[in-house]
C-alpha cells in the first residue's frame, strides 16, 4: 500500500515537472515572437525613413 502511494506521488511529480517544462517553453516562445515582431516593426520604420 505504502509503495503504491510513493509510486503514485512520483508519477504525479513527473507529470507536474513535464507540465512546467511545457509552460516554460510556451512562455519563451511567446517572448521570442514578441521580440521578433518588435524587431520587424523597427526595421520597417527604419526602412521607411530611408525612402
mmCIF entry with sequence, helices, sheets and N, C-alpha, C, O atoms, coordinates in Angstrom:
data_MODEL
# 
_entry.id   MODEL 
# 
_entity.id                         1 
_entity.type                       polymer 
_entity.pdbx_number_of_molecules   1 
# 
_entity_poly.entity_id                      1 
_entity_poly.type                           'polypeptide(L)' 
_entity_poly.nstd_linkage                   no 
_entity_poly.nstd_monomer                   no 
_entity_poly.pdbx_seq_one_letter_code       
;(UNK)(UNK)(UNK)(UNK)(UNK)(UNK)(UNK)(UNK)(UNK)(UNK)(UNK)(UNK)(UNK)(UNK)(UNK)(UNK)
(UNK)(UNK)(UNK)(UNK)(UNK)(UNK)(UNK)(UNK)(UNK)(UNK)(UNK)(UNK)(UNK)(UNK)(UNK)(UNK)
(UNK)(UNK)(UNK)(UNK)(UNK)(UNK)(UNK)(UNK)(UNK)(UNK)(UNK)(UNK)(UNK)(UNK)(UNK)(UNK)
(UNK)(UNK)(UNK)
;
_entity_poly.pdbx_seq_one_letter_code_can   XXXXXXXXXXXXXXXXXXXXXXXXXXXXXXXXXXXXXXXXXXXXXXXXXXX 
_entity_poly.pdbx_strand_id                 A 
# 
loop_
_entity_poly_seq.entity_id 
_entity_poly_seq.num 
_entity_poly_seq.mon_id 
_entity_poly_seq.hetero 
1 1  UNK n 
1 2  UNK n 
1 3  UNK n 
1 4  UNK n 
1 5  UNK n 
1 6  UNK n 
1 7  UNK n 
1 8  UNK n 
1 9  UNK n 
1 10 UNK n 
1 11 UNK n 
1 12 UNK n 
1 13 UNK n 
1 14 UNK n 
1 15 UNK n 
1 16 UNK n 
1 17 UNK n 
1 18 UNK n 
1 19 UNK n 
1 20 UNK n 
1 21 UNK n 
1 22 UNK n 
1 23 UNK n 
1 24 UNK n 
1 25 UNK n 
1 26 UNK n 
1 27 UNK n 
1 28 UNK n 
1 29 UNK n 
1 30 UNK n 
1 31 UNK n 
1 32 UNK n 
1 33 UNK n 
1 34 UNK n 
1 35 UNK n 
1 36 UNK n 
1 37 UNK n 
1 38 UNK n 
1 39 UNK n 
1 40 UNK n 
1 41 UNK n 
1 42 UNK n 
1 43 UNK n 
1 44 UNK n 
1 45 UNK n 
1 46 UNK n 
1 47 UNK n 
1 48 UNK n 
1 49 UNK n 
1 50 UNK n 
1 51 UNK n 
# 
_struct_asym.id          A 
_struct_asym.entity_id   1 
# 
_struct_conf.conf_type_id            HELX_P 
_struct_conf.id                      HELX_P1 
_struct_conf.pdbx_PDB_helix_id       AA1 
_struct_conf.beg_label_comp_id       UNK 
_struct_conf.beg_label_asym_id       A 
_struct_conf.beg_label_seq_id        2 
_struct_conf.pdbx_beg_PDB_ins_code   ? 
_struct_conf.end_label_comp_id       UNK 
_struct_conf.end_label_asym_id       A 
_struct_conf.end_label_seq_id        50 
_struct_conf.pdbx_end_PDB_ins_code   ? 
_struct_conf.beg_auth_comp_id        UNK 
_struct_conf.beg_auth_asym_id        A 
_struct_conf.beg_auth_seq_id         2 
_struct_conf.end_auth_comp_id        UNK 
_struct_conf.end_auth_asym_id        A 
_struct_conf.end_auth_seq_id         50 
_struct_conf.pdbx_PDB_helix_class    1 
_struct_conf.details                 ? 
_struct_conf.pdbx_PDB_helix_length   49 
# 
_struct_conf_type.id          HELX_P 
_struct_conf_type.criteria    ? 
_struct_conf_type.reference   ? 
# 
loop_
_atom_site.group_PDB 
_atom_site.id 
_atom_site.type_symbol 
_atom_site.label_atom_id 
_atom_site.label_alt_id 
_atom_site.label_comp_id 
_atom_site.label_asym_id 
_atom_site.label_entity_id 
_atom_site.label_seq_id 
_atom_site.pdbx_PDB_ins_code 
_atom_site.Cartn_x 
_atom_site.Cartn_y 
_atom_site.Cartn_z 
_atom_site.occupancy 
_atom_site.B_iso_or_equiv 
_atom_site.pdbx_formal_charge 
_atom_site.auth_seq_id 
_atom_site.auth_comp_id 
_atom_site.auth_asym_id 
_atom_site.auth_atom_id 
_atom_site.pdbx_PDB_model_num 
ATOM 1   N N  . UNK A 1 1  ? 0.832  -1.195 0.000   1.00 0.00 ? 1  UNK A N  1 
ATOM 2   C CA . UNK A 1 1  ? 0.000  0.000  0.000   1.00 0.00 ? 1  UNK A CA 1 
ATOM 3   C C  . UNK A 1 1  ? 0.880  1.265  0.000   1.00 0.00 ? 1  UNK A C  1 
ATOM 4   O O  . UNK A 1 1  ? 0.685  2.156  -0.826  1.00 0.00 ? 1  UNK A O  1 
ATOM 5   N N  . UNK A 1 2  ? 1.829  1.336  0.909   1.00 0.00 ? 2  UNK A N  1 
ATOM 6   C CA . UNK A 1 2  ? 2.706  2.499  1.002   1.00 0.00 ? 2  UNK A CA 1 
ATOM 7   C C  . UNK A 1 2  ? 3.518  2.671  -0.277  1.00 0.00 ? 2  UNK A C  1 
ATOM 8   O O  . UNK A 1 2  ? 3.674  3.789  -0.768  1.00 0.00 ? 2  UNK A O  1 
ATOM 9   N N  . UNK A 1 3  ? 4.035  1.570  -0.816  1.00 0.00 ? 3  UNK A N  1 
ATOM 10  C CA . UNK A 1 3  ? 4.819  1.642  -2.057  1.00 0.00 ? 3  UNK A CA 1 
ATOM 11  C C  . UNK A 1 3  ? 3.985  2.169  -3.211  1.00 0.00 ? 3  UNK A C  1 
ATOM 12  O O  . UNK A 1 3  ? 4.484  2.913  -4.055  1.00 0.00 ? 3  UNK A O  1 
ATOM 13  N N  . UNK A 1 4  ? 2.728  1.790  -3.248  1.00 0.00 ? 4  UNK A N  1 
ATOM 14  C CA . UNK A 1 4  ? 1.843  2.273  -4.308  1.00 0.00 ? 4  UNK A CA 1 
ATOM 15  C C  . UNK A 1 4  ? 1.635  3.788  -4.188  1.00 0.00 ? 4  UNK A C  1 
ATOM 16  O O  . UNK A 1 4  ? 1.610  4.488  -5.200  1.00 0.00 ? 4  UNK A O  1 
ATOM 17  N N  . UNK A 1 5  ? 1.487  4.293  -2.972  1.00 0.00 ? 5  UNK A N  1 
ATOM 18  C CA . UNK A 1 5  ? 1.344  5.728  -2.759  1.00 0.00 ? 5  UNK A CA 1 
ATOM 19  C C  . UNK A 1 5  ? 2.611  6.475  -3.187  1.00 0.00 ? 5  UNK A C  1 
ATOM 20  O O  . UNK A 1 5  ? 2.538  7.546  -3.789  1.00 0.00 ? 5  UNK A O  1 
ATOM 21  N N  . UNK A 1 6  ? 3.755  5.901  -2.873  1.00 0.00 ? 6  UNK A N  1 
ATOM 22  C CA . UNK A 1 6  ? 5.022  6.520  -3.257  1.00 0.00 ? 6  UNK A CA 1 
ATOM 23  C C  . UNK A 1 6  ? 5.144  6.559  -4.777  1.00 0.00 ? 6  UNK A C  1 
ATOM 24  O O  . UNK A 1 6  ? 5.518  7.584  -5.347  1.00 0.00 ? 6  UNK A O  1 
ATOM 25  N N  . UNK A 1 7  ? 4.829  5.439  -5.435  1.00 0.00 ? 7  UNK A N  1 
ATOM 26  C CA . UNK A 1 7  ? 4.893  5.403  -6.898  1.00 0.00 ? 7  UNK A CA 1 
ATOM 27  C C  . UNK A 1 7  ? 3.929  6.400  -7.524  1.00 0.00 ? 7  UNK A C  1 
ATOM 28  O O  . UNK A 1 7  ? 4.260  7.053  -8.514  1.00 0.00 ? 7  UNK A O  1 
ATOM 29  N N  . UNK A 1 8  ? 2.735  6.517  -6.947  1.00 0.00 ? 8  UNK A N  1 
ATOM 30  C CA . UNK A 1 8  ? 1.748  7.457  -7.463  1.00 0.00 ? 8  UNK A CA 1 
ATOM 31  C C  . UNK A 1 8  ? 2.244  8.897  -7.301  1.00 0.00 ? 8  UNK A C  1 
ATOM 32  O O  . UNK A 1 8  ? 2.072  9.728  -8.193  1.00 0.00 ? 8  UNK A O  1 
ATOM 33  N N  . UNK A 1 9  ? 2.853  9.174  -6.163  1.00 0.00 ? 9  UNK A N  1 
ATOM 34  C CA . UNK A 1 9  ? 3.382  10.527 -5.926  1.00 0.00 ? 9  UNK A CA 1 
ATOM 35  C C  . UNK A 1 9  ? 4.527  10.839 -6.893  1.00 0.00 ? 9  UNK A C  1 
ATOM 36  O O  . UNK A 1 9  ? 4.604  11.949 -7.419  1.00 0.00 ? 9  UNK A O  1 
ATOM 37  N N  . UNK A 1 10 ? 5.396  9.892  -7.124  1.00 0.00 ? 10 UNK A N  1 
ATOM 38  C CA . UNK A 1 10 ? 6.499  10.080 -8.066  1.00 0.00 ? 10 UNK A CA 1 
ATOM 39  C C  . UNK A 1 10 ? 5.946  10.338 -9.464  1.00 0.00 ? 10 UNK A C  1 
ATOM 40  O O  . UNK A 1 10 ? 6.422  11.228 -10.170 1.00 0.00 ? 10 UNK A O  1 
ATOM 41  N N  . UNK A 1 11 ? 4.948  9.566  -9.861  1.00 0.00 ? 11 UNK A N  1 
ATOM 42  C CA . UNK A 1 11 ? 4.320  9.743  -11.168 1.00 0.00 ? 11 UNK A CA 1 
ATOM 43  C C  . UNK A 1 11 ? 3.710  11.144 -11.273 1.00 0.00 ? 11 UNK A C  1 
ATOM 44  O O  . UNK A 1 11 ? 3.852  11.809 -12.299 1.00 0.00 ? 11 UNK A O  1 
ATOM 45  N N  . UNK A 1 12 ? 3.036  11.585 -10.219 1.00 0.00 ? 12 UNK A N  1 
ATOM 46  C CA . UNK A 1 12 ? 2.433  12.915 -10.202 1.00 0.00 ? 12 UNK A CA 1 
ATOM 47  C C  . UNK A 1 12 ? 3.499  13.997 -10.313 1.00 0.00 ? 12 UNK A C  1 
ATOM 48  O O  . UNK A 1 12 ? 3.321  14.972 -11.044 1.00 0.00 ? 12 UNK A O  1 
ATOM 49  N N  . UNK A 1 13 ? 4.600  13.832 -9.596  1.00 0.00 ? 13 UNK A N  1 
ATOM 50  C CA . UNK A 1 13 ? 5.682  14.810 -9.668  1.00 0.00 ? 13 UNK A CA 1 
ATOM 51  C C  . UNK A 1 13 ? 6.279  14.881 -11.070 1.00 0.00 ? 13 UNK A C  1 
ATOM 52  O O  . UNK A 1 13 ? 6.606  15.965 -11.552 1.00 0.00 ? 13 UNK A O  1 
ATOM 53  N N  . UNK A 1 14 ? 6.422  13.740 -11.718 1.00 0.00 ? 14 UNK A N  1 
ATOM 54  C CA . UNK A 1 14 ? 6.927  13.724 -13.100 1.00 0.00 ? 14 UNK A CA 1 
ATOM 55  C C  . UNK A 1 14 ? 5.970  14.451 -14.033 1.00 0.00 ? 14 UNK A C  1 
ATOM 56  O O  . UNK A 1 14 ? 6.402  15.196 -14.912 1.00 0.00 ? 14 UNK A O  1 
ATOM 57  N N  . UNK A 1 15 ? 4.666  14.236 -13.846 1.00 0.00 ? 15 UNK A N  1 
ATOM 58  C CA . UNK A 1 15 ? 3.676  14.905 -14.687 1.00 0.00 ? 15 UNK A CA 1 
ATOM 59  C C  . UNK A 1 15 ? 3.711  16.416 -14.464 1.00 0.00 ? 15 UNK A C  1 
ATOM 60  O O  . UNK A 1 15 ? 3.635  17.197 -15.412 1.00 0.00 ? 15 UNK A O  1 
ATOM 61  N N  . UNK A 1 16 ? 3.826  16.813 -13.198 1.00 0.00 ? 16 UNK A N  1 
ATOM 62  C CA . UNK A 1 16 ? 3.895  18.244 -12.889 1.00 0.00 ? 16 UNK A CA 1 
ATOM 63  C C  . UNK A 1 16 ? 5.150  18.875 -13.493 1.00 0.00 ? 16 UNK A C  1 
ATOM 64  O O  . UNK A 1 16 ? 5.100  19.992 -14.007 1.00 0.00 ? 16 UNK A O  1 
ATOM 65  N N  . UNK A 1 17 ? 6.255  18.172 -13.430 1.00 0.00 ? 17 UNK A N  1 
ATOM 66  C CA . UNK A 1 17 ? 7.504  18.686 -14.000 1.00 0.00 ? 17 UNK A CA 1 
ATOM 67  C C  . UNK A 1 17 ? 7.377  18.838 -15.512 1.00 0.00 ? 17 UNK A C  1 
ATOM 68  O O  . UNK A 1 17 ? 7.837  19.832 -16.074 1.00 0.00 ? 17 UNK A O  1 
ATOM 69  N N  . UNK A 1 18 ? 6.765  17.871 -16.170 1.00 0.00 ? 18 UNK A N  1 
ATOM 70  C CA . UNK A 1 18 ? 6.564  17.954 -17.617 1.00 0.00 ? 18 UNK A CA 1 
ATOM 71  C C  . UNK A 1 18 ? 5.672  19.142 -17.956 1.00 0.00 ? 18 UNK A C  1 
ATOM 72  O O  . UNK A 1 18 ? 5.939  19.866 -18.915 1.00 0.00 ? 18 UNK A O  1 
ATOM 73  N N  . UNK A 1 19 ? 4.630  19.343 -17.185 1.00 0.00 ? 19 UNK A N  1 
ATOM 74  C CA . UNK A 1 19 ? 3.727  20.478 -17.397 1.00 0.00 ? 19 UNK A CA 1 
ATOM 75  C C  . UNK A 1 19 ? 4.492  21.789 -17.262 1.00 0.00 ? 19 UNK A C  1 
ATOM 76  O O  . UNK A 1 19 ? 4.325  22.692 -18.082 1.00 0.00 ? 19 UNK A O  1 
ATOM 77  N N  . UNK A 1 20 ? 5.318  21.898 -16.248 1.00 0.00 ? 20 UNK A N  1 
ATOM 78  C CA . UNK A 1 20 ? 6.118  23.106 -16.051 1.00 0.00 ? 20 UNK A CA 1 
ATOM 79  C C  . UNK A 1 20 ? 7.063  23.348 -17.227 1.00 0.00 ? 20 UNK A C  1 
ATOM 80  O O  . UNK A 1 20 ? 7.245  24.490 -17.650 1.00 0.00 ? 20 UNK A O  1 
ATOM 81  N N  . UNK A 1 21 ? 7.664  22.286 -17.753 1.00 0.00 ? 21 UNK A N  1 
ATOM 82  C CA . UNK A 1 21 ? 8.547  22.429 -18.922 1.00 0.00 ? 21 UNK A CA 1 
ATOM 83  C C  . UNK A 1 21 ? 7.772  22.950 -20.127 1.00 0.00 ? 21 UNK A C  1 
ATOM 84  O O  . UNK A 1 21 ? 8.260  23.807 -20.863 1.00 0.00 ? 21 UNK A O  1 
ATOM 85  N N  . UNK A 1 22 ? 6.570  22.432 -20.325 1.00 0.00 ? 22 UNK A N  1 
ATOM 86  C CA . UNK A 1 22 ? 5.753  22.885 -21.453 1.00 0.00 ? 22 UNK A CA 1 
ATOM 87  C C  . UNK A 1 22 ? 5.367  24.355 -21.295 1.00 0.00 ? 22 UNK A C  1 
ATOM 88  O O  . UNK A 1 22 ? 5.446  25.132 -22.246 1.00 0.00 ? 22 UNK A O  1 
ATOM 89  N N  . UNK A 1 23 ? 4.954  24.723 -20.099 1.00 0.00 ? 23 UNK A N  1 
ATOM 90  C CA . UNK A 1 23 ? 4.557  26.108 -19.838 1.00 0.00 ? 23 UNK A CA 1 
ATOM 91  C C  . UNK A 1 23 ? 5.748  27.043 -20.046 1.00 0.00 ? 23 UNK A C  1 
ATOM 92  O O  . UNK A 1 23 ? 5.611  28.099 -20.663 1.00 0.00 ? 23 UNK A O  1 
ATOM 93  N N  . UNK A 1 24 ? 6.901  26.657 -19.537 1.00 0.00 ? 24 UNK A N  1 
ATOM 94  C CA . UNK A 1 24 ? 8.108  27.469 -19.698 1.00 0.00 ? 24 UNK A CA 1 
ATOM 95  C C  . UNK A 1 24 ? 8.453  27.620 -21.178 1.00 0.00 ? 24 UNK A C  1 
ATOM 96  O O  . UNK A 1 24 ? 8.831  28.705 -21.621 1.00 0.00 ? 24 UNK A O  1 
ATOM 97  N N  . UNK A 1 25 ? 8.324  26.546 -21.935 1.00 0.00 ? 25 UNK A N  1 
ATOM 98  C CA . UNK A 1 25 ? 8.581  26.605 -23.372 1.00 0.00 ? 25 UNK A CA 1 
ATOM 99  C C  . UNK A 1 25 ? 7.637  27.559 -24.084 1.00 0.00 ? 25 UNK A C  1 
ATOM 100 O O  . UNK A 1 25 ? 8.051  28.312 -24.965 1.00 0.00 ? 25 UNK A O  1 
ATOM 101 N N  . UNK A 1 26 ? 6.356  27.523 -23.697 1.00 0.00 ? 26 UNK A N  1 
ATOM 102 C CA . UNK A 1 26 ? 5.382  28.423 -24.314 1.00 0.00 ? 26 UNK A CA 1 
ATOM 103 C C  . UNK A 1 26 ? 5.683  29.878 -23.976 1.00 0.00 ? 26 UNK A C  1 
ATOM 104 O O  . UNK A 1 26 ? 5.565  30.757 -24.830 1.00 0.00 ? 26 UNK A O  1 
ATOM 105 N N  . UNK A 1 27 ? 6.072  30.129 -22.733 1.00 0.00 ? 27 UNK A N  1 
ATOM 106 C CA . UNK A 1 27 ? 6.420  31.493 -22.333 1.00 0.00 ? 27 UNK A CA 1 
ATOM 107 C C  . UNK A 1 27 ? 7.602  31.998 -23.148 1.00 0.00 ? 27 UNK A C  1 
ATOM 108 O O  . UNK A 1 27 ? 7.591  33.132 -23.627 1.00 0.00 ? 27 UNK A O  1 
ATOM 109 N N  . UNK A 1 28 ? 8.620  31.158 -23.306 1.00 0.00 ? 28 UNK A N  1 
ATOM 110 C CA . UNK A 1 28 ? 9.787  31.547 -24.101 1.00 0.00 ? 28 UNK A CA 1 
ATOM 111 C C  . UNK A 1 28 ? 9.411  31.789 -25.552 1.00 0.00 ? 28 UNK A C  1 
ATOM 112 O O  . UNK A 1 28 ? 9.893  32.738 -26.171 1.00 0.00 ? 28 UNK A O  1 
ATOM 113 N N  . UNK A 1 29 ? 8.548  30.934 -26.099 1.00 0.00 ? 29 UNK A N  1 
ATOM 114 C CA . UNK A 1 29 ? 8.110  31.089 -27.481 1.00 0.00 ? 29 UNK A CA 1 
ATOM 115 C C  . UNK A 1 29 ? 7.375  32.405 -27.675 1.00 0.00 ? 29 UNK A C  1 
ATOM 116 O O  . UNK A 1 29 ? 7.645  33.134 -28.629 1.00 0.00 ? 29 UNK A O  1 
ATOM 117 N N  . UNK A 1 30 ? 6.450  32.711 -26.776 1.00 0.00 ? 30 UNK A N  1 
ATOM 118 C CA . UNK A 1 30 ? 5.696  33.964 -26.889 1.00 0.00 ? 30 UNK A CA 1 
ATOM 119 C C  . UNK A 1 30 ? 6.618  35.171 -26.773 1.00 0.00 ? 30 UNK A C  1 
ATOM 120 O O  . UNK A 1 30 ? 6.460  36.151 -27.501 1.00 0.00 ? 30 UNK A O  1 
ATOM 121 N N  . UNK A 1 31 ? 7.576  35.099 -25.860 1.00 0.00 ? 31 UNK A N  1 
ATOM 122 C CA . UNK A 1 31 ? 8.530  36.204 -25.705 1.00 0.00 ? 31 UNK A CA 1 
ATOM 123 C C  . UNK A 1 31 ? 9.339  36.381 -26.991 1.00 0.00 ? 31 UNK A C  1 
ATOM 124 O O  . UNK A 1 31 ? 9.554  37.507 -27.440 1.00 0.00 ? 31 UNK A O  1 
ATOM 125 N N  . UNK A 1 32 ? 9.779  35.283 -27.574 1.00 0.00 ? 32 UNK A N  1 
ATOM 126 C CA . UNK A 1 32 ? 10.549 35.349 -28.814 1.00 0.00 ? 32 UNK A CA 1 
ATOM 127 C C  . UNK A 1 32 ? 9.703  35.922 -29.948 1.00 0.00 ? 32 UNK A C  1 
ATOM 128 O O  . UNK A 1 32 ? 10.199 36.695 -30.768 1.00 0.00 ? 32 UNK A O  1 
ATOM 129 N N  . UNK A 1 33 ? 8.431  35.545 -29.995 1.00 0.00 ? 33 UNK A N  1 
ATOM 130 C CA . UNK A 1 33 ? 7.549  36.074 -31.033 1.00 0.00 ? 33 UNK A CA 1 
ATOM 131 C C  . UNK A 1 33 ? 7.367  37.584 -30.878 1.00 0.00 ? 33 UNK A C  1 
ATOM 132 O O  . UNK A 1 33 ? 7.407  38.327 -31.858 1.00 0.00 ? 33 UNK A O  1 
ATOM 133 N N  . UNK A 1 34 ? 7.165  38.026 -29.634 1.00 0.00 ? 34 UNK A N  1 
ATOM 134 C CA . UNK A 1 34 ? 7.018  39.471 -29.390 1.00 0.00 ? 34 UNK A CA 1 
ATOM 135 C C  . UNK A 1 34 ? 8.289  40.221 -29.781 1.00 0.00 ? 34 UNK A C  1 
ATOM 136 O O  . UNK A 1 34 ? 8.230  41.286 -30.396 1.00 0.00 ? 34 UNK A O  1 
ATOM 137 N N  . UNK A 1 35 ? 9.433  39.656 -29.419 1.00 0.00 ? 35 UNK A N  1 
ATOM 138 C CA . UNK A 1 35 ? 10.706 40.296 -29.777 1.00 0.00 ? 35 UNK A CA 1 
ATOM 139 C C  . UNK A 1 35 ? 10.874 40.371 -31.293 1.00 0.00 ? 35 UNK A C  1 
ATOM 140 O O  . UNK A 1 35 ? 11.336 41.383 -31.820 1.00 0.00 ? 35 UNK A O  1 
ATOM 141 N N  . UNK A 1 36 ? 10.502 39.309 -31.985 1.00 0.00 ? 36 UNK A N  1 
ATOM 142 C CA . UNK A 1 36 ? 10.608 39.300 -33.448 1.00 0.00 ? 36 UNK A CA 1 
ATOM 143 C C  . UNK A 1 36 ? 9.670  40.331 -34.063 1.00 0.00 ? 36 UNK A C  1 
ATOM 144 O O  . UNK A 1 36 ? 10.035 41.004 -35.026 1.00 0.00 ? 36 UNK A O  1 
ATOM 145 N N  . UNK A 1 37 ? 8.463  40.459 -33.514 1.00 0.00 ? 37 UNK A N  1 
ATOM 146 C CA . UNK A 1 37 ? 7.520  41.452 -34.020 1.00 0.00 ? 37 UNK A CA 1 
ATOM 147 C C  . UNK A 1 37 ? 8.052  42.868 -33.808 1.00 0.00 ? 37 UNK A C  1 
ATOM 148 O O  . UNK A 1 37 ? 7.949  43.716 -34.694 1.00 0.00 ? 37 UNK A O  1 
ATOM 149 N N  . UNK A 1 38 ? 8.618  43.113 -32.633 1.00 0.00 ? 38 UNK A N  1 
ATOM 150 C CA . UNK A 1 38 ? 9.182  44.441 -32.357 1.00 0.00 ? 38 UNK A CA 1 
ATOM 151 C C  . UNK A 1 38 ? 10.341 44.750 -33.312 1.00 0.00 ? 38 UNK A C  1 
ATOM 152 O O  . UNK A 1 38 ? 10.439 45.858 -33.840 1.00 0.00 ? 38 UNK A O  1 
ATOM 153 N N  . UNK A 1 39 ? 11.204 43.773 -33.526 1.00 0.00 ? 39 UNK A N  1 
ATOM 154 C CA . UNK A 1 39 ? 12.340 43.968 -34.425 1.00 0.00 ? 39 UNK A CA 1 
ATOM 155 C C  . UNK A 1 39 ? 11.853 44.235 -35.843 1.00 0.00 ? 39 UNK A C  1 
ATOM 156 O O  . UNK A 1 39 ? 12.406 45.081 -36.544 1.00 0.00 ? 39 UNK A O  1 
ATOM 157 N N  . UNK A 1 40 ? 10.832 43.525 -36.259 1.00 0.00 ? 40 UNK A N  1 
ATOM 158 C CA . UNK A 1 40 ? 10.280 43.714 -37.595 1.00 0.00 ? 40 UNK A CA 1 
ATOM 159 C C  . UNK A 1 40 ? 9.694  45.116 -37.734 1.00 0.00 ? 40 UNK A C  1 
ATOM 160 O O  . UNK A 1 40 ? 9.864  45.772 -38.762 1.00 0.00 ? 40 UNK A O  1 
ATOM 161 N N  . UNK A 1 41 ? 9.012  45.560 -36.700 1.00 0.00 ? 41 UNK A N  1 
ATOM 162 C CA . UNK A 1 41 ? 8.440  46.904 -36.716 1.00 0.00 ? 41 UNK A CA 1 
ATOM 163 C C  . UNK A 1 41 ? 9.538  47.962 -36.793 1.00 0.00 ? 41 UNK A C  1 
ATOM 164 O O  . UNK A 1 41 ? 9.444  48.912 -37.570 1.00 0.00 ? 41 UNK A O  1 
ATOM 165 N N  . UNK A 1 42 ? 10.578 47.786 -35.981 1.00 0.00 ? 42 UNK A N  1 
ATOM 166 C CA . UNK A 1 42 ? 11.688 48.750 -36.007 1.00 0.00 ? 42 UNK A CA 1 
ATOM 167 C C  . UNK A 1 42 ? 12.367 48.766 -37.377 1.00 0.00 ? 42 UNK A C  1 
ATOM 168 O O  . UNK A 1 42 ? 12.713 49.830 -37.890 1.00 0.00 ? 42 UNK A O  1 
ATOM 169 N N  . UNK A 1 43 ? 12.552 47.601 -37.959 1.00 0.00 ? 43 UNK A N  1 
ATOM 170 C CA . UNK A 1 43 ? 13.175 47.521 -39.280 1.00 0.00 ? 43 UNK A CA 1 
ATOM 171 C C  . UNK A 1 43 ? 12.305 48.217 -40.329 1.00 0.00 ? 43 UNK A C  1 
ATOM 172 O O  . UNK A 1 43 ? 12.811 48.977 -41.156 1.00 0.00 ? 43 UNK A O  1 
ATOM 173 N N  . UNK A 1 44 ? 11.015 47.961 -40.294 1.00 0.00 ? 44 UNK A N  1 
ATOM 174 C CA . UNK A 1 44 ? 10.090 48.581 -41.241 1.00 0.00 ? 44 UNK A CA 1 
ATOM 175 C C  . UNK A 1 44 ? 10.123 50.108 -41.096 1.00 0.00 ? 44 UNK A C  1 
ATOM 176 O O  . UNK A 1 44 ? 10.135 50.828 -42.094 1.00 0.00 ? 44 UNK A O  1 
ATOM 177 N N  . UNK A 1 45 ? 10.137 50.595 -39.855 1.00 0.00 ? 45 UNK A N  1 
ATOM 178 C CA . UNK A 1 45 ? 10.180 52.041 -39.630 1.00 0.00 ? 45 UNK A CA 1 
ATOM 179 C C  . UNK A 1 45 ? 11.488 52.637 -40.138 1.00 0.00 ? 45 UNK A C  1 
ATOM 180 O O  . UNK A 1 45 ? 11.492 53.716 -40.728 1.00 0.00 ? 45 UNK A O  1 
ATOM 181 N N  . UNK A 1 46 ? 12.589 51.943 -39.911 1.00 0.00 ? 46 UNK A N  1 
ATOM 182 C CA . UNK A 1 46 ? 13.885 52.430 -40.381 1.00 0.00 ? 46 UNK A CA 1 
ATOM 183 C C  . UNK A 1 46 ? 13.924 52.471 -41.906 1.00 0.00 ? 46 UNK A C  1 
ATOM 184 O O  . UNK A 1 46 ? 14.467 53.407 -42.493 1.00 0.00 ? 46 UNK A O  1 
ATOM 185 N N  . UNK A 1 47 ? 13.356 51.468 -42.532 1.00 0.00 ? 47 UNK A N  1 
ATOM 186 C CA . UNK A 1 47 ? 13.345 51.426 -43.995 1.00 0.00 ? 47 UNK A CA 1 
ATOM 187 C C  . UNK A 1 47 ? 12.469 52.554 -44.560 1.00 0.00 ? 47 UNK A C  1 
ATOM 188 O O  . UNK A 1 47 ? 12.783 53.120 -45.608 1.00 0.00 ? 47 UNK A O  1 
ATOM 189 N N  . UNK A 1 48 ? 11.377 52.877 -43.867 1.00 0.00 ? 48 UNK A N  1 
ATOM 190 C CA . UNK A 1 48 ? 10.507 53.959 -44.322 1.00 0.00 ? 48 UNK A CA 1 
ATOM 191 C C  . UNK A 1 48 ? 11.222 55.303 -44.234 1.00 0.00 ? 48 UNK A C  1 
ATOM 192 O O  . UNK A 1 48 ? 11.004 56.185 -45.065 1.00 0.00 ? 48 UNK A O  1 
ATOM 193 N N  . UNK A 1 49 ? 12.070 55.453 -43.231 1.00 0.00 ? 49 UNK A N  1 
ATOM 194 C CA . UNK A 1 49 ? 12.823 56.713 -43.090 1.00 0.00 ? 49 UNK A CA 1 
ATOM 195 C C  . UNK A 1 49 ? 13.841 56.873 -44.208 1.00 0.00 ? 49 UNK A C  1 
ATOM 196 O O  . UNK A 1 49 ? 14.195 57.994 -44.572 1.00 0.00 ? 49 UNK A O  1 
ATOM 197 N N  . UNK A 1 50 ? 14.315 55.748 -44.757 1.00 0.00 ? 50 UNK A N  1 
ATOM 198 C CA . UNK A 1 50 ? 15.301 55.812 -45.832 1.00 0.00 ? 50 UNK A CA 1 
ATOM 199 C C  . UNK A 1 50 ? 14.681 56.226 -47.163 1.00 0.00 ? 50 UNK A C  1 
ATOM 200 O O  . UNK A 1 50 ? 15.380 56.729 -48.044 1.00 0.00 ? 50 UNK A O  1 
ATOM 201 N N  . UNK A 1 51 ? 13.394 56.020 -47.312 1.00 0.00 ? 51 UNK A N  1 
ATOM 202 C CA . UNK A 1 51 ? 12.720 56.287 -48.584 1.00 0.00 ? 51 UNK A CA 1 
ATOM 203 C C  . UNK A 1 51 ? 12.423 57.764 -48.753 1.00 0.00 ? 51 UNK A C  1 
ATOM 204 O O  . UNK A 1 51 ? 11.857 58.167 -49.770 1.00 0.00 ? 51 UNK A O  1 
# 
